[in-house]
Amino acid sequence: MFHGSYRVIFAKCLIALVYSHYKRLISLVDEKEERIGGILYECVNCGSKITAEQLSMTPEIKCPICGYRILRKVRPPIVKHVKAR
């Protein structure tokens, strides 16, 4: 009688676990691409990160995931300090 509900709970937990690992893997790939020196853009709507090379392959500038047309440039993690004269 309860076996079906355990399966549903197990499936939901498994999906949540896989999704969290997927998000972590995507963030690691994004960090690696950012360190290489590629320019990254972030979709304002869904938050996915797109490289400039990926954008150049598409005919129009929009998010390949959700199709939203507003992207913002991601700042590099290294801050550049310049001495004032």
C-alpha positions in Angstrom: 0.0 0.0 0.0 2.8 2.4 0.8 5.3 1.1 -1.8 4.0 3.6 -4.4 4.5 6.6 -2.2 8.0 5.5 -1.3 8.8 5.3 -5.0 7.6 8.8 -5.6 9.6 10.2 -2.7 12.7 8.3 -3.8 12.2 9.6 -7.4 11.8 13.2 -6.2 14.9 12.9 -4.0 16.9 11.4 -6.8 15.9 14.1 -9.2 16.8 16.8 -6.7 20.2 15.2 -6.2 20.9 14.9 -9.9 19.8 18.5 -10.5 22.1 19.8 -7.7 25.1 17.9 -9.1 24.2 19.2 -12.6 24.1 22.8 -11.4 27.5 22.4 -9.6 29.0 20.9 -12.8 27.8 23.7 -14.9 29.2 26.3 -12.4 32.6 24.6 -12.5 32.6 24.6 -16.3 31.7 28.3 -16.3 34.5 29.1 -13.8 37.0 27.3 -15.9 35.9 29.1 -19.1 36.0 32.4 -17.2 39.6 31.7 -16.1 40.7 30.9 -19.6 39.9 34.5 -20.6 36.7 34.1 -22.6 34.0 36.7 -22.2 30.9 35.4 -20.4 27.4 36.7 -20.7 24.6 35.9 -18.2 20.9 35.7 -19.2 18.9 38.1 -17.0 15.8 35.8 -17.2 17.1 32.3 -16.4 20.7 33.0 -15.2 22.5 30.7 -17.6 26.0 31.7 -18.7 26.9 31.9 -22.3 30.4 32.4 -23.8 31.0 34.9 -26.6 31.9 32.0 -28.9 28.5 30.4 -28.3 26.8 33.7 -29.1 28.7 34.2 -32.3 27.4 30.8 -33.6 23.7 31.9 -33.3 22.1 34.2 -35.9 20.7 36.6 -33.2 21.8 37.6 -29.7 19.5 35.7 -27.3 19.8 33.1 -24.6 20.0 29.6 -26.2 18.1 28.2 -23.1 15.1 30.4 -22.7 15.2 32.7 -25.8 15.3 35.9 -23.7 17.1 38.8 -25.5 18.7 40.6 -22.6 22.1 39.4 -21.5 24.6 41.1 -19.2 28.4 40.8 -19.3 29.8 38.9 -16.3 32.6 40.7 -14.5 35.9 38.8 -14.2 36.7 37.4 -10.7 40.1 39.3 -10.6 39.9 43.0 -9.6 42.4 45.2 -11.3 43.9 47.9 -9.1 45.4 51.0 -10.7 47.5 53.5 -8.8 46.4 57.1 -9.1 49.1 59.6 -10.0 
